[in-house]
Amino acid sequence: MIQLALLLALATAQDPPRRAVAVTFDDLPVAGRTVSIAARESVTAGLLRAIGKHRVPAIGFVNEMQLEDAAGRADPRQLALLRRWLDAGLELGNHTWGHPDLHRVTLAEFTADLLRGERQLRPLLAARQQAPRFFRHPFLHTGRSVAVRDSLHAFLATHGYRVAPVTIDNSDYVFASAYLAAREARDTAQAARIAAEYLDYMERVVTWYEGQSVAIAGREIPQVLLLHANALNAATFDRLCAMLRGRGYRFVPLADVLEDPVYQSPDTYAGPAGISWLHRWALTRQMPTTTYAGEPEVAGWVQEIARR
Ligand SMILES: [Zn+2]
């Protein structure tokens, strides 16, 4: 009996906490300035390989501007990239057509762009007896007034959408830009250094948001991770998943995460920043700003390469 108790105690001490995360990819088919169709196919294949290996029920948010030519015709090769996500059993959501900033355009302009952003998606999903269910705000900009924000929410509900929040926000796009620059310069050593630094940064980010969750929600909530569909994540998502698994995360669909009551928390945030929903809840409750000090930063040398 003593031995069993000891074994149980050891198991408890060594098992990582049980955690859950929904993984979301923005700017599909491929974020940033990856232009050639071959490169876009390679990014898509890399992401889907790692997603499949780790059985991540990910959701991708589409910008249809990427699919269309000047006359508004969709490129079948780009549509094929989206079909590959659906063939892999993954969900697709709306991220607007042209990635407008709700803080710089009128609500009418924004909603027109949002609807333009489902002209390919809706039929693509309808062919599989599905419809888009989730909307992700570009830049996580949700409106400079509660009135605009609530009007958009009502519009989204009318069109069958729920807002896709983010709790683990990060600067993956800065690393991605630096990574692409290194790859274009055929500097594989530097690209590898950037990827390694990115993985280190992401573990610091995830750790920080675990602490933020406890500080703000009083416990570790099921999280929503924002990533972008880019070459860096195609190259590193396998290792990123291994890191998350090592921290005790299991991968769950976005809809499941949102069933946690914390996602019904009061939110009256109407500030300029595109921030984590954890921080929106904290600001709504007027928690002291010291609560969210110490966010991990992107190393200066990475920022410098990204700026070139
Ligand atoms: Zn985006």
Residues whose N, C-alpha, C, O or C-beta is under 5 A from the ligand:
A	BS01	ZN	D26 D27 P138 F139
